[in-house]
């Protein structure tokens, strides 16, 4: 089910539309949906990460299967995705550099979307384990 | 028929999986709609305000993880 939501979110980023969400008509609006998705994933990541361990090294909060060290890595990926979206909106239409690679605004935003989907896949697995 | 099934799946997804993602998407959707109602467009300034919120959210999450990692009970 979550996969469907992610695909729909990606469709938004690529210019599609779904349900009662307002269809993006500009590049800025698509970038805004990408940023909103990233923020949602950060909240999910935070909610799935253990905040407190017992003296025995067991997570004191049930349903939080992620170790914070792993979560830092996933947060780094989300940070890169957010950075790519930021770069994309400031990039000339003729192109520029996106995270160290020659790119166009469209390709840079697509790169951000692919990173968001990768984190979404990991979070979906973590949520399944946390139940 | 396949489209109807997709719609049901989508609605289920929204109901069960959107706890964190959907409210954020709705927030942007509402602001875009508001701007259009006003006869304006969603601007770069609107996006920058959203990005600032994202920066704060990211910093708070990073602090949460680092705080837990620095706790002596946290296994490494």
N, CA and C atoms of all chains as a GROMACS GRO file, in nm:
protein
  621
    1UNK      N    1   0.082  -0.120   0.000
    1UNK     CA    2   0.000   0.000   0.000
    1UNK      C    3   0.087   0.127   0.000
    2UNK      N    4   0.190   0.124   0.082
    2UNK     CA    5   0.276   0.241   0.090
    2UNK      C    6   0.346   0.265  -0.043
    3UNK      N    7   0.374   0.154  -0.110
    3UNK     CA    8   0.441   0.165  -0.239
    3UNK      C    9   0.354   0.246  -0.337
    4UNK      N   10   0.224   0.222  -0.328
    4UNK     CA   11   0.132   0.293  -0.417
    4UNK      C   12   0.139   0.442  -0.388
    5UNK      N   13   0.140   0.475  -0.259
    5UNK     CA   14   0.147   0.616  -0.219
    5UNK      C   15   0.275   0.680  -0.271
    6UNK      N   16   0.383   0.603  -0.261
    6UNK     CA   17   0.511   0.657  -0.308
    6UNK      C   18   0.510   0.680  -0.458
    7UNK      N   19   0.452   0.586  -0.530
    7UNK     CA   20   0.445   0.600  -0.676
    7UNK      C   21   0.360   0.722  -0.712
    8UNK      N   22   0.251   0.741  -0.635
    8UNK     CA   23   0.166   0.857  -0.660
    8UNK      C   24   0.244   0.986  -0.630
    9UNK      N   25   0.319   0.983  -0.521
    9UNK     CA   26   0.400   1.101  -0.489
    9UNK      C   27   0.499   1.129  -0.601
   10UNK      N   28   0.560   1.021  -0.653
   10UNK     CA   29   0.655   1.038  -0.762
   10UNK      C   30   0.584   1.093  -0.886
   11UNK      N   31   0.461   1.046  -0.909
   11UNK     CA   32   0.385   1.095  -1.023
   11UNK      C   33   0.363   1.246  -1.011
   12UNK      N   34   0.341   1.291  -0.887
   12UNK     CA   35   0.326   1.434  -0.864
   12UNK      C   36   0.453   1.508  -0.903
   13UNK      N   37   0.564   1.450  -0.859
   13UNK     CA   38   0.692   1.517  -0.887
   13UNK      C   39   0.718   1.524  -1.037
   14UNK      N   40   0.666   1.426  -1.108
   14UNK     CA   41   0.690   1.422  -1.252
   14UNK      C   42   0.580   1.493  -1.330
   15UNK      N   43   0.486   1.554  -1.257
   15UNK     CA   44   0.388   1.637  -1.326
   15UNK      C   45   0.250   1.578  -1.338
   16UNK      N   46   0.225   1.465  -1.276
   16UNK     CA   47   0.093   1.404  -1.284
   16UNK      C   48   0.000   1.461  -1.180
   17UNK      N   49  -0.110   1.390  -1.154
   17UNK     CA   50  -0.197   1.435  -1.047
   17UNK      C   51  -0.274   1.317  -0.992
   18UNK      N   52  -0.327   1.330  -0.873
   18UNK     CA   53  -0.402   1.221  -0.813
   18UNK      C   54  -0.496   1.276  -0.707
   19UNK      N   55  -0.605   1.202  -0.686
   19UNK     CA   56  -0.698   1.231  -0.579
   19UNK      C   57  -0.734   1.379  -0.573
   20UNK      N   58  -0.741   1.433  -0.451
   20UNK     CA   59  -0.785   1.571  -0.438
   20UNK      C   60  -0.669   1.666  -0.415
   21UNK      N   61  -0.548   1.619  -0.435
   21UNK     CA   62  -0.433   1.709  -0.423
   21UNK      C   63  -0.426   1.796  -0.550
   22UNK      N   64  -0.387   1.920  -0.530
   22UNK     CA   65  -0.380   2.013  -0.643
   22UNK      C   66  -0.269   1.973  -0.739
   23UNK      N   67  -0.302   1.963  -0.863
   23UNK     CA   68  -0.202   1.923  -0.962
   23UNK      C   69  -0.096   2.032  -0.978
   24UNK      N   70   0.031   1.996  -0.971
   24UNK     CA   71   0.136   2.097  -0.992
   24UNK      C   72   0.141   2.140  -1.137
   25UNK      N   73   0.151   2.270  -1.159
   25UNK     CA   74   0.155   2.320  -1.295
   25UNK      C   75   0.288   2.385  -1.329
   26UNK      N   76   0.370   2.408  -1.228
   26UNK     CA   77   0.500   2.470  -1.253
   26UNK      C   78   0.610   2.385  -1.192
   27UNK      N   79   0.731   2.413  -1.235
   27UNK     CA   80   0.847   2.341  -1.181
   27UNK      C   81   0.860   2.368  -1.032
   28UNK      N   82   0.835   2.491  -0.990
   28UNK     CA   83   0.843   2.527  -0.848
   28UNK      C   84   0.744   2.444  -0.766
   29UNK      N   85   0.624   2.427  -0.819
   29UNK     CA   86   0.522   2.349  -0.747
   29UNK      C   87   0.562   2.202  -0.736
   30UNK      N   88   0.621   2.149  -0.841
   30UNK     CA   89   0.669   2.010  -0.834
   30UNK      C   90   0.781   1.996  -0.732
   31UNK      N   91   0.870   2.095  -0.729
   31UNK     CA   92   0.978   2.093  -0.630
   31UNK      C   93   0.921   2.102  -0.489
   32UNK      N   94   0.811   2.178  -0.474
   32UNK     CA   95   0.747   2.191  -0.342
   32UNK      C   96   0.691   2.056  -0.296
   33UNK      N   97   0.633   1.981  -0.389
   33UNK     CA   98   0.583   1.848  -0.353
   33UNK      C   99   0.700   1.754  -0.316
   34UNK      N  100   0.812   1.769  -0.386
   34UNK     CA  101   0.929   1.687  -0.352
   34UNK      C  102   0.976   1.719  -0.211
   35UNK      N  103   0.982   1.849  -0.180
   35UNK     CA  104   1.025   1.890  -0.046
   35UNK      C  105   0.926   1.840   0.060
   36UNK      N  106   0.796   1.850   0.030
   36UNK     CA  107   0.695   1.803   0.125
   36UNK      C  108   0.710   1.653   0.150
   37UNK      N  109   0.738   1.578   0.044
   37UNK     CA  110   0.759   1.434   0.060
   37UNK      C  111   0.881   1.408   0.148
   38UNK      N  112   0.989   1.481   0.122
   38UNK     CA  113   1.111   1.464   0.202
   38UNK      C  114   1.083   1.492   0.349
   39UNK      N  115   1.007   1.598   0.376
   39UNK     CA  116   0.975   1.630   0.515
   39UNK      C  117   0.892   1.520   0.580
   40UNK      N  118   0.799   1.464   0.503
   40UNK     CA  119   0.719   1.353   0.555
   40UNK      C  120   0.806   1.233   0.587
   41UNK      N  121   0.904   1.206   0.500
   41UNK     CA  122   0.994   1.093   0.525
   41UNK      C  123   1.083   1.120   0.646
   42UNK      N  124   1.125   1.244   0.666
   42UNK     CA  125   1.206   1.276   0.784
   42UNK      C  126   1.124   1.248   0.911
   43UNK      N  127   0.997   1.289   0.910
   43UNK     CA  128   0.910   1.264   1.026
   43UNK      C  129   0.893   1.114   1.049
   44UNK      N  130   0.874   1.041   0.940
   44UNK     CA  131   0.857   0.896   0.953
   44UNK      C  132   0.984   0.832   1.008
   45UNK      N  133   1.098   0.873   0.953
   45UNK     CA  134   1.228   0.821   0.999
   45UNK      C  135   1.246   0.847   1.148
   46UNK      N  136   1.213   0.967   1.189
   46UNK     CA  137   1.226   1.004   1.330
   46UNK      C  138   1.136   0.917   1.417
   47UNK      N  139   1.014   0.892   1.368
   47UNK     CA  140   0.918   0.812   1.446
   47UNK      C  141   0.957   0.665   1.454
   48UNK      N  142   1.037   0.618   1.358
   48UNK     CA  143   1.074   0.476   1.355
   48UNK      C  144   1.210   0.449   1.420
   49UNK      N  145   1.277   0.554   1.466
   49UNK     CA  146   1.411   0.539   1.522
   49UNK      C  147   1.406   0.532   1.674
   50UNK      N  148   1.475   0.433   1.727
   50UNK     CA  149   1.476   0.417   1.873
   50UNK      C  150   1.541   0.540   1.937
   51UNK      N  151   1.475   0.592   2.038
   51UNK     CA  152   1.526   0.712   2.105
   51UNK      C  153   1.596   0.680   2.236
   52UNK      N  154   1.558   0.565   2.295
   52UNK     CA  155   1.612   0.534   2.428
   52UNK      C  156   1.633   0.383   2.441
   53UNK      N  157   1.751   0.344   2.485
   53UNK     CA  158   1.781   0.203   2.506
   53UNK      C  159   1.792   0.174   2.656
   54UNK      N  160   1.756   0.052   2.693
   54UNK     CA  161   1.771   0.010   2.832
   54UNK      C  162   1.919  -0.021   2.857
   55UNK      N  163   1.951  -0.044   2.983
   55UNK     CA  164   2.090  -0.078   3.016
   55UNK      C  165   2.133  -0.208   2.948
   56UNK      N  166   2.034  -0.291   2.913
   56UNK     CA  167   2.065  -0.417   2.844
   56UNK      C  168   2.082  -0.395   2.693
   57UNK      N  169   2.069  -0.271   2.650
   57UNK     CA  170   2.087  -0.241   2.508
   57UNK      C  171   1.966  -0.271   2.422
   58UNK      N  172   1.848  -0.281   2.488
   58UNK     CA  173   1.724  -0.308   2.414
   58UNK      C  174   1.647  -0.178   2.402
   59UNK      N  175   1.585  -0.157   2.286
   59UNK     CA  176   1.509  -0.034   2.267
   59UNK      C  177   1.393  -0.030   2.364
   60UNK      N  178   1.382   0.081   2.435
   60UNK     CA  179   1.277   0.094   2.537
   60UNK      C  180   1.142   0.132   2.476
   61UNK      N  181   1.141   0.168   2.348
   61UNK     CA  182   1.015   0.208   2.283
   61UNK      C  183   0.979   0.106   2.176
   62UNK      N  184   0.871   0.030   2.197
   62UNK     CA  185   0.829  -0.067   2.096
   62UNK      C  186   0.789   0.004   1.966
   63UNK      N  187   0.808  -0.066   1.855
   63UNK     CA  188   0.767  -0.009   1.727
   63UNK      C  189   0.864   0.090   1.668
   64UNK      N  190   0.983   0.094   1.725
   64UNK     CA  191   1.088   0.182   1.670
   64UNK      C  192   1.208   0.096   1.635
   65UNK      N  193   1.203   0.030   1.520
   65UNK     CA  194   1.304  -0.072   1.488
   65UNK      C  195   1.438  -0.019   1.439
   66UNK      N  196   1.445   0.108   1.406
   66UNK     CA  197   1.570   0.158   1.346
   66UNK      C  198   1.670   0.205   1.451
   67UNK      N  199   1.795   0.162   1.432
   67UNK     CA  200   1.905   0.211   1.517
   67UNK      C  201   1.942   0.352   1.468
   68UNK      N  202   1.970   0.443   1.560
   68UNK     CA  203   1.999   0.582   1.518
   68UNK      C  204   2.117   0.595   1.422
   69UNK      N  205   2.213   0.504   1.433
   69UNK     CA  206   2.328   0.512   1.341
   69UNK      C  207   2.282   0.489   1.196
   70UNK      N  208   2.191   0.394   1.178
   70UNK     CA  209   2.137   0.370   1.043
   70UNK      C  210   2.053   0.489   0.999
   71UNK      N  211   1.978   0.543   1.092
   71UNK     CA  212   1.890   0.655   1.058
   71UNK      C  213   1.968   0.778   1.015
   72UNK      N  214   2.086   0.796   1.073
   72UNK     CA  215   2.169   0.909   1.029
   72UNK      C  216   2.203   0.894   0.881
   73UNK      N  217   2.232   0.770   0.840
   73UNK     CA  218   2.262   0.745   0.698
   73UNK      C  219   2.142   0.775   0.609
   74UNK      N  220   2.024   0.732   0.653
   74UNK     CA  221   1.903   0.758   0.572
   74UNK      C  222   1.873   0.908   0.569
   75UNK      N  223   1.898   0.974   0.682
   75UNK     CA  224   1.876   1.119   0.686
   75UNK      C  225   1.973   1.190   0.591
   76UNK      N  226   2.094   1.137   0.581
   76UNK     CA  227   2.190   1.194   0.486
   76UNK      C  228   2.138   1.183   0.342
   77UNK      N  229   2.074   1.069   0.312
   77UNK     CA  230   2.017   1.052   0.177
   77UNK      C  231   1.904   1.152   0.155
   78UNK      N  232   1.819   1.168   0.256
   78UNK     CA  233   1.710   1.266   0.244
   78UNK      C  234   1.766   1.407   0.229
   79UNK      N  235   1.874   1.433   0.300
   79UNK     CA  236   1.937   1.565   0.291
   79UNK      C  237   1.989   1.590   0.149
   80UNK      N  238   2.046   1.485   0.089
   80UNK     CA  239   2.095   1.497  -0.049
   80UNK      C  240   1.979   1.520  -0.145
   81UNK      N  241   1.869   1.449  -0.122
   81UNK     CA  242   1.750   1.466  -0.208
   81UNK      C  243   1.698   1.608  -0.198
   82UNK      N  244   1.695   1.661  -0.076
   82UNK     CA  245   1.648   1.798  -0.056
   82UNK      C  246   1.744   1.895  -0.125
   83UNK      N  247   1.874   1.866  -0.113
   83UNK     CA  248   1.974   1.954  -0.175
   83UNK      C  249   1.957   1.954  -0.327
   84UNK      N  250   1.931   1.836  -0.383
   84UNK     CA  251   1.913   1.826  -0.529
   84UNK      C  252   1.792   1.908  -0.575
   85UNK      N  253   1.685   1.901  -0.497
   85UNK     CA  254   1.565   1.979  -0.533
   85UNK      C  255   1.594   2.129  -0.525
   86UNK      N  256   1.671   2.168  -0.422
   86UNK     CA  257   1.708   2.310  -0.409
   86UNK      C  258   1.794   2.354  -0.527
   87UNK      N  259   1.890   2.269  -0.563
   87UNK     CA  260   1.978   2.302  -0.676
   87UNK      C  261   1.896   2.314  -0.804
   88UNK      N  262   1.801   2.221  -0.821
   88UNK     CA  263   1.720   2.217  -0.943
   88UNK      C  264   1.645   2.347  -0.966
   89UNK      N  265   1.591   2.405  -0.858
   89UNK     CA  266   1.511   2.527  -0.877
   89UNK      C  267   1.597   2.649  -0.905
   90UNK      N  268   1.725   2.639  -0.869
   90UNK     CA  269   1.814   2.752  -0.895
   90UNK      C  270   1.895   2.737  -1.022
   91UNK      N  271   1.878   2.623  -1.088
   91UNK     CA  272   1.960   2.593  -1.205
   91UNK      C  273   1.905   2.657  -1.332
   92UNK      N  274   1.994   2.711  -1.420
   92UNK     CA  275   1.945   2.765  -1.547
   92UNK      C  276   1.882   2.654  -1.630
   93UNK      N  277   1.786   2.690  -1.715
   93UNK     CA  278   1.719   2.590  -1.799
   93UNK      C  279   1.818   2.516  -1.888
   94UNK      N  280   1.928   2.581  -1.921
   94UNK     CA  281   2.028   2.520  -2.008
   94UNK      C  282   2.108   2.412  -1.935
   95UNK      N  283   2.096   2.410  -1.803
   95UNK     CA  284   2.163   2.306  -1.726
   95UNK      C  285   2.272   2.360  -1.637
   96UNK      N  286   2.330   2.269  -1.560
   96UNK     CA  287   2.434   2.306  -1.466
   96UNK      C  288   2.482   2.181  -1.395
   97UNK      N  289   2.524   2.196  -1.272
   97UNK     CA  290   2.577   2.084  -1.197
   97UNK      C  291   2.481   2.046  -1.086
   98UNK      N  292   2.452   1.916  -1.074
   98UNK     CA  293   2.363   1.867  -0.970
   98UNK      C  294   2.435   1.760  -0.891
   99UNK      N  295   2.467   1.789  -0.767
   99UNK     CA  296   2.540   1.697  -0.679
   99UNK      C  297   2.666   1.643  -0.747
  100UNK      N  298   2.736   1.735  -0.812
  100UNK     CA  299   2.865   1.699  -0.871
  100UNK      C  300   2.859   1.645  -1.012
  101UNK      N  301   2.740   1.634  -1.070
  101UNK     CA  302   2.727   1.580  -1.205
  101UNK      C  303   2.660   1.682  -1.297
  102UNK      N  304   2.699   1.686  -1.425
  102UNK     CA  305   2.628   1.773  -1.520
  102UNK      C  306   2.482   1.730  -1.528
  103UNK      N  307   2.392   1.828  -1.530
  103UNK     CA  308   2.250   1.793  -1.523
  103UNK      C  309   2.165   1.905  -1.580
  104UNK      N  310   2.036   1.878  -1.585
  104UNK     CA  311   1.937   1.980  -1.618
  104UNK      C  312   1.844   1.992  -1.497
  105UNK      N  313   1.764   2.097  -1.490
  105UNK     CA  314   1.671   2.108  -1.376
  105UNK      C  315   1.580   1.986  -1.366
  106UNK      N  316   1.527   1.938  -1.479
  106UNK     CA  317   1.438   1.821  -1.478
  106UNK      C  318   1.510   1.698  -1.425
  107UNK      N  319   1.631   1.676  -1.476
  107UNK     CA  320   1.707   1.557  -1.435
  107UNK      C  321   1.746   1.566  -1.287
  108UNK      N  322   1.775   1.687  -1.243
  108UNK     CA  323   1.815   1.706  -1.103
  108UNK      C  324   1.696   1.678  -1.010
  109UNK      N  325   1.577   1.723  -1.049
  109UNK     CA  326   1.458   1.696  -0.968
  109UNK      C  327   1.423   1.547  -0.973
  110UNK      N  328   1.446   1.485  -1.088
  110UNK     CA  329   1.422   1.340  -1.099
  110UNK      C  330   1.519   1.263  -1.009
  111UNK      N  331   1.642   1.312  -0.999
  111UNK     CA  332   1.739   1.249  -0.910
  111UNK      C  333   1.692   1.257  -0.764
  112UNK      N  334   1.641   1.375  -0.729
  112UNK     CA  335   1.586   1.393  -0.593
  112UNK      C  336   1.472   1.294  -0.569
  113UNK      N  337   1.386   1.279  -0.668
  113UNK     CA  338   1.271   1.188  -0.655
  113UNK      C  339   1.317   1.044  -0.637
  114UNK      N  340   1.420   1.005  -0.711
  114UNK     CA  341   1.466   0.866  -0.701
  114UNK      C  342   1.526   0.840  -0.563
  115UNK      N  343   1.594   0.939  -0.507
  115UNK     CA  344   1.650   0.921  -0.372
  115UNK      C  345   1.538   0.913  -0.268
  116UNK      N  346   1.432   0.992  -0.289
  116UNK     CA  347   1.317   0.987  -0.197
  116UNK      C  348   1.252   0.849  -0.201
  117UNK      N  349   1.239   0.794  -0.320
  117UNK     CA  350   1.177   0.662  -0.333
  117UNK      C  351   1.262   0.554  -0.268
  118UNK      N  352   1.393   0.568  -0.276
  118UNK     CA  353   1.481   0.470  -0.213
  118UNK      C  354   1.461   0.471  -0.061
  119UNK      N  355   1.453   0.590  -0.004
  119UNK     CA  356   1.431   0.599   0.142
  119UNK      C  357   1.291   0.548   0.176
  120UNK      N  358   1.195   0.578   0.090
  120UNK     CA  359   1.058   0.528   0.114
  120UNK      C  360   1.057   0.376   0.123
  121UNK      N  361   1.132   0.310   0.036
  121UNK     CA  362   1.137   0.164   0.035
  121UNK      C  363   1.194   0.112   0.168
  122UNK      N  364   1.299   0.177   0.215
  122UNK     CA  365   1.362   0.136   0.340
  122UNK      C  366   1.266   0.157   0.458
  123UNK      N  367   1.198   0.271   0.457
  123UNK     CA  368   1.106   0.302   0.567
  123UNK      C  369   0.988   0.206   0.568
  124UNK      N  370   0.942   0.168   0.450
  124UNK     CA  371   0.831   0.073   0.442
  124UNK      C  372   0.872  -0.060   0.505
  125UNK      N  373   0.993  -0.104   0.475
  125UNK     CA  374   1.043  -0.229   0.533
  125UNK      C  375   1.055  -0.216   0.684
  126UNK      N  376   1.104  -0.100   0.729
  126UNK     CA  377   1.122  -0.079   0.873
  126UNK      C  378   0.987  -0.076   0.944
  127UNK      N  379   0.888  -0.015   0.880
  127UNK     CA  380   0.755  -0.010   0.942
  127UNK      C  381   0.696  -0.149   0.956
  128UNK      N  382   0.721  -0.232   0.854
  128UNK     CA  383   0.671  -0.370   0.859
  128UNK      C  384   0.736  -0.445   0.975
  129UNK      N  385   0.866  -0.425   0.991
  129UNK     CA  386   0.937  -0.492   1.101
  129UNK      C  387   0.892  -0.439   1.236
  130UNK      N  388   0.855  -0.311   1.240
  130UNK     CA  389   0.819  -0.248   1.367
  130UNK      C  390   0.683  -0.287   1.419
  131UNK      N  391   0.602  -0.351   1.332
  131UNK     CA  392   0.466  -0.387   1.373
  131UNK      C  393   0.465  -0.518   1.449
  132UNK      N  394  -1.228  -0.147  -1.484
  132UNK     CA  395  -1.223  -0.232  -1.364
  132UNK      C  396  -1.088  -0.219  -1.294
  133UNK      N  397  -0.983  -0.224  -1.376
  133UNK     CA  398  -0.849  -0.211  -1.320
  133UNK      C  399  -0.830  -0.073  -1.257
  134UNK      N  400  -0.889   0.030  -1.320
  134UNK     CA  401  -0.877   0.165  -1.266
  134UNK      C  402  -0.951   0.176  -1.132
  135UNK      N  403  -1.067   0.109  -1.122
  135UNK     CA  404  -1.142   0.111  -0.998
  135UNK      C  405  -1.063   0.044  -0.886
  136UNK      N  406  -0.998  -0.066  -0.921
  136UNK     CA  407  -0.916  -0.135  -0.822
  136UNK      C  408  -0.801  -0.047  -0.777
  137UNK      N  409  -0.739   0.022  -0.872
  137UNK     CA  410  -0.630   0.114  -0.839
  137UNK      C  411  -0.677   0.224  -0.745
  138UNK      N  412  -0.801   0.274  -0.771
  138UNK     CA  413  -0.855   0.380  -0.687
  138UNK      C  414  -0.876   0.330  -0.544
  139UNK      N  415  -0.932   0.209  -0.533
  139UNK     CA  416  -0.953   0.151  -0.400
  139UNK      C  417  -0.819   0.135  -0.328
  140UNK      N  418  -0.721   0.085  -0.403
  140UNK     CA  419  -0.588   0.066  -0.344
  140UNK      C  420  -0.530   0.199  -0.301
  141UNK      N  421  -0.552   0.299  -0.385
  141UNK     CA  422  -0.499   0.431  -0.353
  141UNK      C  423  -0.564   0.488  -0.227
  142UNK      N  424  -0.697   0.474  -0.218
  142UNK     CA  425  -0.768   0.525  -0.100
  142UNK      C  426  -0.724   0.452   0.026
  143UNK      N  427  -0.705   0.320   0.013
  143UNK     CA  428  -0.655   0.244   0.126
  143UNK      C  429  -0.517   0.293   0.168
  144UNK      N  430  -0.437   0.321   0.065
  144UNK     CA  431  -0.302   0.369   0.094
  144UNK      C  432  -0.306   0.501   0.169
  145UNK      N  433  -0.394   0.589   0.124
  145UNK     CA  434  -0.406   0.718   0.191
  145UNK      C  435  -0.451   0.700   0.336
  146UNK      N  436  -0.544   0.604   0.355
  146UNK     CA  437  -0.600   0.585   0.488
  146UNK      C  438  -0.501   0.523   0.585
  147UNK      N  439  -0.421   0.431   0.534
  147UNK     CA  440  -0.336   0.355   0.625
  147UNK      C  441  -0.190   0.400   0.628
  148UNK      N  442  -0.145   0.459   0.521
  148UNK     CA  443  -0.001   0.484   0.511
  148UNK      C  444   0.040   0.631   0.514
  149UNK      N  445  -0.058   0.718   0.512
  149UNK     CA  446  -0.022   0.857   0.494
  149UNK      C  447   0.000   0.938   0.621
  150UNK      N  448   0.025   0.870   0.730
  150UNK     CA  449   0.032   0.940   0.858
  150UNK      C  450   0.126   1.060   0.858
  151UNK      N  451   0.238   1.046   0.794
  151UNK     CA  452   0.334   1.157   0.792
  151UNK      C  453   0.345   1.224   0.656
  152UNK      N  454   0.332   1.145   0.550
  152UNK     CA  455   0.354   1.199   0.416
  152UNK      C  456   0.236   1.283   0.368
  153UNK      N  457   0.118   1.224   0.382
  153UNK     CA  458   0.000   1.290   0.325
  153UNK      C  459  -0.025   1.430   0.381
  154UNK      N  460  -0.014   1.449   0.514
  154UNK     CA  461  -0.038   1.586   0.564
  154UNK      C  462   0.057   1.689   0.503
  155UNK      N  463   0.180   1.646   0.475
  155UNK     CA  464   0.275   1.739   0.415
  155UNK      C  465   0.236   1.772   0.271
  156UNK      N  466   0.192   1.668   0.198
  156UNK     CA  467   0.149   1.691   0.060
  156UNK      C  468   0.025   1.780   0.057
  157UNK      N  469  -0.066   1.755   0.153
  157UNK     CA  470  -0.189   1.834   0.159
  157UNK      C  471  -0.160   1.981   0.191
  158UNK      N  472  -0.060   2.001   0.276
  158UNK     CA  473  -0.023   2.138   0.313
  158UNK      C  474   0.021   2.217   0.189
  159UNK      N  475   0.105   2.154   0.108
  159UNK     CA  476   0.152   2.219  -0.014
  159UNK      C  477   0.035   2.238  -0.111
  160UNK      N  478  -0.047   2.134  -0.123
  160UNK     CA  479  -0.162   2.140  -0.213
  160UNK      C  480  -0.254   2.257  -0.176
  161UNK      N  481  -0.278   2.272  -0.047
  161UNK     CA  482  -0.366   2.380   0.001
  161UNK      C  483  -0.307   2.517  -0.031
  162UNK      N  484  -0.177   2.530  -0.011
  162UNK     CA  485  -0.114   2.660  -0.038
  162UNK      C  486  -0.115   2.693  -0.187
  163UNK      N  487  -0.089   2.591  -0.269
  163UNK     CA  488  -0.094   2.613  -0.415
  163UNK      C  489  -0.235   2.658  -0.455
  164UNK      N  490  -0.335   2.588  -0.401
  164UNK     CA  491  -0.474   2.622  -0.433
  164UNK      C  492  -0.509   2.763  -0.386
  165UNK      N  493  -0.460   2.798  -0.266
  165UNK     CA  494  -0.486   2.931  -0.210
  165UNK      C  495  -0.429   3.039  -0.302
  166UNK      N  496  -0.307   3.016  -0.347
  166UNK     CA  497  -0.243   3.114  -0.436
  166UNK      C  498  -0.325   3.130  -0.564
  167UNK      N  499  -0.372   3.019  -0.617
  167UNK     CA  500  -0.449   3.025  -0.743
  167UNK      C  501  -0.581   3.099  -0.720
  168UNK      N  502  -0.643   3.074  -0.606
  168UNK     CA  503  -0.769   3.142  -0.574
  168UNK      C  504  -0.746   3.292  -0.566
  169UNK      N  505  -0.628   3.329  -0.516
  169UNK     CA  506  -0.593   3.471  -0.506
  169UNK      C  507  -0.552   3.530  -0.641
  170UNK      N  508  -0.548   3.444  -0.742
  170UNK     CA  509  -0.505   3.490  -0.874
  170UNK      C  510  -0.354   3.502  -0.885
  171UNK      N  511  -0.286   3.435  -0.794
  171UNK     CA  512  -0.139   3.440  -0.794
  171UNK      C  513  -0.084   3.300  -0.826
  172UNK      N  514   0.048   3.288  -0.820
  172UNK     CA  515   0.109   3.156  -0.837
  172UNK      C  516   0.192   3.124  -0.713
  173UNK      N  517   0.216   2.997  -0.694
  173UNK     CA  518   0.305   2.952  -0.587
  173UNK      C  519   0.446   2.999  -0.624
  174UNK      N  520   0.504   3.083  -0.538
  174UNK     CA  521   0.629   3.149  -0.575
  174UNK      C  522   0.752   3.079  -0.518
  175UNK      N  523   0.865   3.126  -0.565
  175UNK     CA  524   0.992   3.077  -0.511
  175UNK      C  525   1.002   3.110  -0.362
  176UNK      N  526   0.943   3.224  -0.324
  176UNK     CA  527   0.945   3.263  -0.182
  176UNK      C  528   0.863   3.165  -0.098
  177UNK      N  529   0.749   3.122  -0.153
  177UNK     CA  530   0.668   3.020  -0.084
  177UNK      C  531   0.751   2.893  -0.064
  178UNK      N  532   0.822   2.855  -0.169
  178UNK     CA  533   0.904   2.734  -0.162
  178UNK      C  534   1.018   2.752  -0.061
  179UNK      N  535   1.077   2.870  -0.060
  179UNK     CA  536   1.188   2.893   0.033
  179UNK      C  537   1.141   2.885   0.178
  180UNK      N  538   1.019   2.932   0.205
  180UNK     CA  539   0.964   2.920   0.341
  180UNK      C  540   0.947   2.772   0.377
  181UNK      N  541   0.902   2.694   0.281
  181UNK     CA  542   0.886   2.550   0.303
  181UNK      C  543   1.022   2.484   0.327
  182UNK      N  544   1.121   2.527   0.251
  182UNK     CA  545   1.256   2.471   0.266
  182UNK      C  546   1.314   2.504   0.404
  183UNK      N  547   1.284   2.625   0.454
  183UNK     CA  548   1.331   2.662   0.588
  183UNK      C  549   1.272   2.568   0.693
  184UNK      N  550   1.143   2.538   0.678
  184UNK     CA  551   1.079   2.444   0.771
  184UNK      C  552   1.146   2.307   0.762
  185UNK      N  553   1.179   2.267   0.639
  185UNK     CA  554   1.246   2.138   0.619
  185UNK      C  555   1.384   2.136   0.683
  186UNK      N  556   1.455   2.248   0.674
  186UNK     CA  557   1.588   2.255   0.737
  186UNK      C  558   1.577   2.235   0.888
  187UNK      N  559   1.476   2.299   0.948
  187UNK     CA  560   1.456   2.287   1.093
  187UNK      C  561   1.419   2.143   1.131
  188UNK      N  562   1.334   2.083   1.049
  188UNK     CA  563   1.292   1.944   1.074
  188UNK      C  564   1.411   1.849   1.064
  189UNK      N  565   1.492   1.870   0.961
  189UNK     CA  566   1.609   1.784   0.941
  189UNK      C  567   1.708   1.800   1.058
  190UNK      N  568   1.729   1.924   1.101
  190UNK     CA  569   1.822   1.949   1.212
  190UNK      C  570   1.771   1.884   1.341
  191UNK      N  571   1.640   1.891   1.363
  191UNK     CA  572   1.583   1.831   1.485
  191UNK      C  573   1.598   1.679   1.482
  192UNK      N  574   1.576   1.618   1.366
  192UNK     CA  575   1.591   1.473   1.355
  192UNK      C  576   1.736   1.433   1.377
  193UNK      N  577   1.827   1.508   1.317
  193UNK     CA  578   1.970   1.476   1.332
  193UNK      C  579   2.011   1.486   1.478
  194UNK      N  580   1.961   1.588   1.548
  194UNK     CA  581   1.993   1.604   1.691
  194UNK      C  582   1.937   1.486   1.771
  195UNK      N  583   1.814   1.446   1.737
  195UNK     CA  584   1.753   1.332   1.807
  195UNK      C  585   1.841   1.208   1.794
  196UNK      N  586   1.889   1.181   1.672
  196UNK     CA  587   1.970   1.061   1.650
  196UNK      C  588   2.105   1.072   1.722
  197UNK      N  589   2.165   1.191   1.714
  197UNK     CA  590   2.295   1.209   1.779
  197UNK      C  591   2.284   1.197   1.930
  198UNK      N  592   2.176   1.252   1.986
  198UNK     CA  593   2.155   1.242   2.131
  198UNK      C  594   2.145   1.096   2.174
  199UNK      N  595   2.072   1.018   2.096
  199UNK     CA  596   2.057   0.875   2.131
  199UNK      C  597   2.191   0.804   2.116
  200UNK      N  598   2.264   0.838   2.011
  200UNK     CA  599   2.393   0.773   1.988
  200UNK      C  600   2.494   0.804   2.099
  201UNK      N  601   2.479   0.922   2.159
  201UNK     CA  602   2.574   0.959   2.265
  201UNK      C  603   2.534   0.903   2.401
  202UNK      N  604   2.418   0.839   2.408
  202UNK     CA  605   2.374   0.777   2.533
  202UNK      C  606   2.456   0.648   2.554
  203UNK      N  607   2.514   0.631   2.673
  203UNK     CA  608   2.598   0.511   2.696
  203UNK      C  609   2.522   0.379   2.684
  204UNK      N  610   2.390   0.381   2.700
  204UNK     CA  611   2.312   0.257   2.688
  204UNK      C  612   2.291   0.214   2.542
  205UNK      N  613   2.314   0.306   2.451
  205UNK     CA  614   2.290   0.274   2.309
  205UNK      C  615   2.396   0.177   2.258
  206UNK      N  616   2.352   0.061   2.207
  206UNK     CA  617   2.451  -0.035   2.154
  206UNK      C  618   2.514   0.016   2.024
  207UNK      N  619   2.640  -0.016   2.005
  207UNK     CA  620   2.709   0.028   1.882
  207UNK      C  621   2.758  -0.090   1.801
   0.00000   0.00000   0.00000
